[in-house]
């Protein structure tokens, strides 16, 4: 299924191998999903810095890196493998999530964008 990726906060990844990033995934049917991508190195750093014995996050997907190309490939793979709705949470539709932007349909959204 075709999809578009939106970054709720600007894409400000300084190290694609050590960071995390919130994303919204907009499917061509108009559904919008939320998730956070973490690199393994970032999880390890967060655990060490916070002296934690475990780490968890809702709607989390652990990835190798956070480059634009990898993010697109990751979402495409998760969709094709059938795990998409287990990894991410539906937060609404284009009309409900982006009503402030007056987006009504899939075609109103650029391919990858920060808002």
N, C-alpha and C positions, 0 to 999 in steps of 0.2 A: 504494500500500500504506500502510495506517495506520502511524504511527510515534510514538514518544515520545522526548523529549530529556532527558538527564540530564547535569548538570554534575558531573564527578568532584570538582572543588573548588568551593567556593561561587562563585556568580556575583558577581564584584566588579569589574565593568567600570566605570571612572570616566569614560571618554570613549568613547562608542560608535563614534567615527570613528578612534580611535587606540589600539588594544589588540589582544590576541589571547586566545583562549579555547579550552580543551579541552572537547570534548563527547563523550558517548556517545549513539549513536542506537540505540534499541531498536525493531526492526520487529515487526509484529504476529505474525510467524511465530516469534518468540522469539530471533532472531539479534540480536547486539549488535555494533555497529561503533564505532570510535574515529576521531576527527579533531580537527584544530586549525583554527580559523577565525582568519585574520589580516586586518586591514584594510590597505589599501595604504599608508596613512599610517604605520601601525605598522611595516611592513616597512622603509619608507624610514628611519624613525627608528632602528630596530635596526641597519641597515646603516651609517648615519652614526655612531652612538654607538660601534659596534664597529670602525669604519674598515674595513669589508668591501667587497670588489668584487663579491660575489654573495651570494645568500641562498637557502637551501633548507631544507625541512623535510618529513619524511614525513607522509603523511596530511593535507596542507595544502590549504586552500581559501581563496582570497582573496575577501574580501567588501567591500561598500560600508560596512556598519555592523553593529554587534553588538547591536542592540535585540532584545528577545524576538520581536517581530513579524517582523523581518527574518530572524532565525535560522530560525524556523518556515518562512517562505516559501522560503528558500534550500534547506533540506533537501527540502522538497516539490518544488521545481523540479529539483534534482539527481536525485531519484528518478524523476520523470516524464520527464526527458531521457535517462535510461538511463546516466548516468555515476557513479552512486552507488558501485558496487564498485570503480571506478577511483580515486575520490577518497578513500575511507575504507577502513580495514582491519577485517576481522571479527576480533573478539577473543574470541568465544565465544557462549554462549547466556545467557538470563536465569538459568537454573539454575547455570551454571558461574561467571559473572561476579558474580552477586549472591547467592550461596549464604549469605554472612554476614548478609544481610538477610532470608533465608528467602522471597525472592521466587521463585515457581516458574513464573509465567505472566504474560503481557502485562497482564492485568487487575489484577495486584498492584501495578502501578507508576502513580503519578500522572502527569499529562500532562507537565509540566515541573517538574523538581525538582533540587535540589542534594543531594549526599550527602556 
